[in-house]
Each structure stands twice: as C-alpha cells, then as structure tokens.
C-alpha cells in the first residue's frame, strides 16, 4: 500500500459521510503520511507499514472521524425551542433562538463580503489571464487560485459559525510535486475552484438582496414601534401623505406597536429561513466531494 491507495481506502471508508468531514480527514491523512514518509529512511514499504500502524488503517481513521463528528454535530445543532405551548409558542420562540440572530448578522455582513469577493474576481482573474502571454500572468493566476481556496475555507468557517452547517476545517488537497505549471493546471482543472469562483461572484448580488431585505424589514418594524410612541408626545402629525397629515389615535397605539413587534418576529423567521437556504447553497459550491476529483486527487 502507498499513500494514494491509503487515501482511496479512506475515502471509501467514509462513503456517505458529510463531504466536509471527508475533506478534513483526507487532508489530515495526506499531511501526516507525507510528513512521516519524508523523514523515512530505508525501505519505503516497510516504513509506510510502520506509519500506518501508528496512524491507523483507513477503516480505523474513518471510524474515529465519524465518532468525533457526532460531538461536532451536537455542538452545531441549534438549541431546541420548547414547543410545550403549541404553534404560537414555536412561532414566537424564534425570539430566543440564537441561530436566528446569527443568521441575521450573516445576511447583513454578506453585502460587505460579497463586494470584496466580487472585486477580487473581477480585478484578478481577467488580469492574470490577459498577462499569460508575457509570463507573469501564470504567477498571478497561481496567486489568484490560492486566494480563492483560502477565501473558500474562510467563508466556510463563517457559514458554520453563523449558520450552523458543518463546513471544512481543512483546505482542499494540493499538488505536492511538480512545477508551477503543474500546480496551476491542477487547480485549473479542479471543478471546485470554479464553483468557488462562482460563489464569490454571486455573493455580491445575493448580499445586496439579503442586506436590502433585512434592512427594510428591520426599518419597518422599528418605525412601527417608534412612531406611535413619539406621536404621543407631539401634536404635529408625523405621518404625512399627499399633502395631508395624519394623527394616530391613542387607542391605536398598542395595535401599531404590536404590528411592529410582530414584524420583528417575522424578520427573524425570514433570516433563519434564508440563512438555512444559503448554507445549503454554500455547501454545494464550496465543499469538495470525494467523487469530484481533479487530476486523480480530491
């Protein structure tokens, strides 16, 4: 058995597992095996057998990762909102759900991250491709691909932290031997490189939509709560339309405030739902499967 055969066996043992888990396990195994083999003296086959004995067979390593994943899944699982009060209790229980607020924060931040991602792709990808004929483009393209992989990993950590979906803690595998051209070709033919670039480009329009929806929803809710309270302290009609001013009757004050608070609850539900959809979409584009290999690797 060699390293390639070991990795194939590990992927096989992890068949059906979370793709993020597979990526982490494969990366850790490759790093350890290559590091140990680099310091090996003597017969390579004997050395490798000793390394596997210390590290574990593919089946043993897979079992250890799957066991650890149970703990990780429990940590990522959102707190269970008590449903003893029935549908109304579950509906208003979102107010105490940390995941709803975390998703709200992510949707607000997505405009910033989307702008940065989009700017990097638009600035670096065409420039590096255009400079390939003069040579420097290859180096710039390699830097760009490395940035894409780093951003993919970092975005995954943000998605996991705020949206509660398991994402990789290790980067994708890479070419260990070969020249600059081999490394670029490996990343160029890796399907996940391009799906990650697609994610970075789409994050800008999605971030704009997310930010607009959340800000509008929060603004309407806050206005509905604040308007009747402020109106109580002035005779000036705060609500004006078509040249006419409208005064809110005192009896309607609690109703308008209740509508504003209800709007906030609905905003949390919207944030949590959109966050769940975005997390599934992010996982589909950013996480490599053990089946979509490039150049015979992950």
C-alpha positions as CSV (number, residue, x, y, z in Angstrom):
1,X,0.0,0.0,0.0
2,X,1.1,3.5,-0.8
3,X,-0.3,7.0,0.1
4,X,-2.6,7.2,-2.9
5,X,-4.0,3.7,-2.1
6,X,-4.4,4.7,1.5
7,X,-6.4,7.9,0.6
8,X,-8.6,5.9,-1.8
9,X,-9.3,3.4,1.0
10,X,-10.1,6.3,3.5
11,X,-12.5,7.9,1.0
12,X,-14.2,4.5,0.5
13,X,-14.5,4.0,4.3
14,X,-16.1,7.5,4.6
15,X,-18.5,6.9,1.7
16,X,-21.8,8.6,2.5
17,X,-20.3,10.8,5.3
18,X,-20.6,14.6,5.3
19,X,-18.4,16.0,2.4
20,X,-16.8,18.5,4.8
21,X,-15.8,15.6,7.1
22,X,-14.3,13.7,4.2
23,X,-12.3,16.8,3.1
24,X,-10.9,17.2,6.6
25,X,-10.0,13.6,7.1
26,X,-8.3,13.3,3.7
27,X,-6.3,16.5,4.2
28,X,-5.1,15.4,7.7
29,X,-4.1,11.9,6.4
30,X,-2.2,13.3,3.5
31,X,-0.3,15.8,5.6
32,X,0.6,13.2,8.2
33,X,1.6,10.5,5.8
34,X,3.7,12.7,3.5
35,X,5.4,14.3,6.5
36,X,6.3,10.9,8.0
37,X,7.4,9.5,4.7
38,X,9.7,12.5,4.1
39,X,11.7,11.5,7.2
40,X,11.7,7.8,6.5
41,X,15.0,6.0,5.9
42,X,15.3,2.6,4.5
43,X,12.7,0.5,2.6
44,X,9.7,2.7,1.7
45,X,7.2,-0.1,2.0
46,X,8.4,-1.1,5.5
47,X,8.4,2.5,6.6
48,X,4.9,3.1,5.3
49,X,3.6,0.0,7.1
50,X,5.0,1.3,10.4
51,X,3.4,4.7,9.8
52,X,0.0,3.1,9.1
53,X,0.4,1.0,12.2
54,X,0.8,4.2,14.3
55,X,-1.7,6.3,12.5
56,X,-4.3,3.6,11.9
57,X,-5.8,1.8,8.9
58,X,-8.2,3.7,6.7
59,X,-11.2,2.0,8.4
60,X,-9.9,2.9,11.9
61,X,-9.3,6.5,11.0
62,X,-12.7,6.8,9.3
63,X,-14.4,5.3,12.4
64,X,-12.5,7.8,14.6
65,X,-13.6,10.8,12.5
66,X,-17.2,9.6,12.3
67,X,-17.3,9.2,16.1
68,X,-15.9,12.7,16.6
69,X,-18.4,14.1,14.1
70,X,-21.3,13.1,16.4
71,X,-19.9,15.5,19.0
72,X,-19.4,18.2,16.4
73,X,-23.0,17.8,15.1
74,X,-24.3,18.2,18.7
75,X,-22.3,21.4,19.1
76,X,-23.6,22.9,15.9
77,X,-27.2,21.9,16.5
78,X,-29.4,24.9,17.3
79,X,-30.9,24.9,20.8
80,X,-34.3,23.2,20.8
81,X,-37.1,25.8,21.4
82,X,-39.7,24.5,23.8
83,X,-42.9,23.6,21.9
84,X,-45.0,22.9,25.0
85,X,-47.1,26.0,24.3
86,X,-48.1,24.7,20.8
87,X,-47.8,26.5,17.5
88,X,-47.8,30.0,19.0
89,X,-45.0,29.1,21.4
90,X,-42.9,27.8,18.5
91,X,-43.7,30.8,16.4
92,X,-42.6,33.4,19.0
93,X,-39.9,31.1,20.3
94,X,-37.7,32.4,17.4
95,X,-37.1,35.5,19.6
96,X,-34.9,33.3,21.9
97,X,-33.2,31.4,19.1
98,X,-29.5,32.3,18.8
99,X,-29.4,30.9,15.3
100,X,-32.0,33.4,14.1
101,X,-29.9,36.3,15.3
102,X,-26.7,34.8,13.9
103,X,-28.3,34.3,10.5
104,X,-29.5,38.0,10.7
105,X,-25.9,39.1,11.3
106,X,-24.7,36.9,8.4
107,X,-27.2,38.4,6.0
108,X,-26.2,41.9,7.0
109,X,-22.5,41.1,6.6
110,X,-23.0,39.4,3.2
111,X,-23.0,42.7,1.3
112,X,-19.5,43.5,2.6
113,X,-18.1,40.1,1.9
114,X,-19.8,39.9,-1.4
115,X,-18.4,43.2,-2.5
116,X,-14.9,42.1,-1.5
117,X,-15.2,38.7,-3.2
118,X,-16.6,40.2,-6.4
119,X,-14.0,42.9,-6.6
120,X,-11.2,40.3,-6.2
121,X,-12.5,38.1,-9.0
122,X,-13.2,41.0,-11.4
123,X,-9.8,42.5,-10.8
124,X,-7.5,39.5,-10.7
125,X,-9.0,36.8,-13.0
126,X,-9.2,38.8,-16.3
127,X,-5.8,40.5,-15.5
128,X,-4.0,37.2,-14.8
129,X,-5.5,35.6,-18.0
130,X,-4.6,38.6,-20.0
131,X,-1.0,38.6,-18.8
132,X,-0.3,34.9,-19.5
133,X,1.4,35.7,-22.9
134,X,4.1,37.7,-21.1
135,X,4.7,35.1,-18.4
136,X,3.8,37.0,-15.3
137,X,0.1,36.0,-15.8
138,X,0.9,32.4,-14.7
139,X,2.3,33.5,-11.4
140,X,-0.6,35.9,-10.9
141,X,-3.1,33.2,-11.8
142,X,-1.5,30.9,-9.2
143,X,-1.8,33.6,-6.6
144,X,-5.5,34.1,-7.5
145,X,-6.3,30.4,-7.3
146,X,-4.6,30.3,-3.9
147,X,-6.7,33.2,-2.7
148,X,-9.8,31.5,-4.0
149,X,-9.0,28.4,-2.0
150,X,-8.2,30.5,1.1
151,X,-11.4,32.5,0.8
152,X,-13.4,29.3,0.3
153,X,-12.1,27.9,3.5
154,X,-12.6,31.2,5.4
155,X,-16.2,31.7,4.1
156,X,-16.9,28.1,5.2
157,X,-15.8,28.9,8.7
158,X,-18.1,31.9,8.8
159,X,-21.0,29.9,7.4
160,X,-20.5,27.2,10.0
161,X,-20.2,29.8,12.9
162,X,-23.2,31.9,12.0
163,X,-25.5,29.5,10.0
164,X,-24.7,26.3,11.9
165,X,-23.9,24.0,8.9
166,X,-20.8,21.7,9.1
167,X,-18.1,23.1,6.8
168,X,-14.5,22.0,6.3
169,X,-11.8,23.0,8.8
170,X,-9.0,22.0,6.3
171,X,-8.3,23.2,2.8
172,X,-8.6,21.1,-0.3
173,X,-5.7,18.9,-1.3
174,X,-3.0,20.2,-3.5
175,X,-0.1,19.1,-5.7
176,X,3.0,18.3,-3.7
177,X,5.3,17.6,-6.6
178,X,5.7,19.3,-9.9
179,X,6.5,22.8,-11.3
180,X,4.4,25.9,-11.4
181,X,2.6,24.8,-14.5
182,X,1.5,21.5,-12.9
183,X,0.2,23.3,-9.8
184,X,-1.8,25.8,-12.0
185,X,-3.1,23.0,-14.2
186,X,-4.2,21.0,-11.1
187,X,-6.2,24.0,-9.7
188,X,-7.4,25.0,-13.1
189,X,-8.9,21.5,-13.7
190,X,-10.3,21.2,-10.2
191,X,-14.1,21.8,-10.5
192,X,-14.3,23.2,-7.0
193,X,-12.0,26.1,-8.0
194,X,-14.6,27.3,-10.5
195,X,-17.6,26.7,-8.3
196,X,-15.8,28.6,-5.5
197,X,-15.2,31.5,-8.0
198,X,-18.9,31.3,-9.0
199,X,-19.9,31.5,-5.3
200,X,-17.6,34.6,-4.9
201,X,-19.2,36.3,-7.9
202,X,-22.8,35.5,-6.9
203,X,-22.2,36.6,-3.3
204,X,-22.4,40.2,-4.4
205,X,-25.9,40.3,-5.9
206,X,-27.1,37.9,-3.2
207,X,-25.5,40.0,-0.5
208,X,-27.2,43.1,-1.9
209,X,-30.6,41.3,-1.9
210,X,-30.1,39.9,1.7
211,X,-29.0,43.3,3.0
212,X,-31.9,45.2,1.4
213,X,-34.5,42.7,2.6
214,X,-33.2,42.7,6.2
215,X,-32.7,46.5,6.4
216,X,-36.1,47.1,5.0
217,X,-37.8,44.6,7.3
218,X,-36.0,45.9,10.4
219,X,-36.7,49.6,9.5
220,X,-40.4,48.9,9.0
221,X,-40.6,47.1,12.3
222,X,-38.7,49.7,14.2
223,X,-40.7,52.5,12.6
224,X,-44.0,50.8,13.6
225,X,-42.8,50.6,17.2
226,X,-41.3,54.1,17.5
227,X,-43.9,56.1,15.5
228,X,-46.9,55.8,17.9
229,X,-44.7,56.3,21.0
230,X,-43.2,59.5,19.5
231,X,-46.6,60.7,18.4
232,X,-47.9,60.6,21.9
233,X,-45.5,63.5,22.8
234,X,-46.4,65.9,20.0
235,X,-49.4,67.3,18.3
236,X,-47.6,67.6,15.0
237,X,-48.7,64.8,12.5
238,X,-45.6,62.7,11.9
239,X,-47.3,60.6,9.2
240,X,-47.9,62.7,6.1
241,X,-49.1,61.7,2.7
242,X,-50.3,63.6,-0.3
243,X,-50.0,66.9,1.5
244,X,-52.2,65.8,4.4
245,X,-51.1,65.0,7.9
246,X,-52.5,62.0,9.8
247,X,-52.6,61.7,13.6
248,X,-52.7,58.3,15.2
249,X,-55.5,57.9,17.7
250,X,-54.4,56.9,21.2
251,X,-56.4,53.7,21.1
252,X,-54.4,52.5,18.0
253,X,-51.0,53.0,19.7
254,X,-50.8,49.5,21.2
255,X,-52.0,47.9,17.9
256,X,-49.4,49.6,15.8
257,X,-46.7,48.7,18.3
258,X,-47.8,45.1,18.3
259,X,-47.6,45.1,14.5
260,X,-44.1,46.4,14.7
261,X,-43.1,43.7,17.2
262,X,-44.8,41.0,15.0
263,X,-42.7,42.3,12.1
264,X,-39.5,41.8,14.0
265,X,-40.5,38.2,14.8
266,X,-41.3,37.6,11.1
267,X,-37.9,39.2,10.2
268,X,-36.2,36.6,12.5
269,X,-38.1,33.8,10.8
270,X,-37.1,35.2,7.4
271,X,-33.5,35.5,8.4
272,X,-33.4,32.0,9.7
273,X,-35.0,30.5,6.6
274,X,-32.8,32.4,4.2
275,X,-29.8,31.5,6.2
276,X,-30.7,27.8,6.0
277,X,-31.1,28.0,2.3
278,X,-27.8,29.9,1.8
279,X,-25.9,27.5,4.0
280,X,-27.1,24.6,1.8
281,X,-26.1,26.5,-1.3
282,X,-22.7,27.4,0.1
283,X,-22.0,23.8,1.0
284,X,-22.9,22.7,-2.5
285,X,-20.4,25.2,-4.1
286,X,-17.6,25.4,-1.6
287,X,-17.2,21.8,-0.3
288,X,-15.5,19.2,-2.4
289,X,-16.9,15.7,-2.7
290,X,-14.6,12.7,-2.8
291,X,-16.1,11.8,-6.2
292,X,-15.4,15.1,-8.0
293,X,-11.6,14.7,-8.2
294,X,-9.1,16.6,-10.2
295,X,-6.0,15.0,-11.6
296,X,-6.8,11.9,-9.6
297,X,-6.9,13.8,-6.4
298,X,-9.5,15.4,-4.2
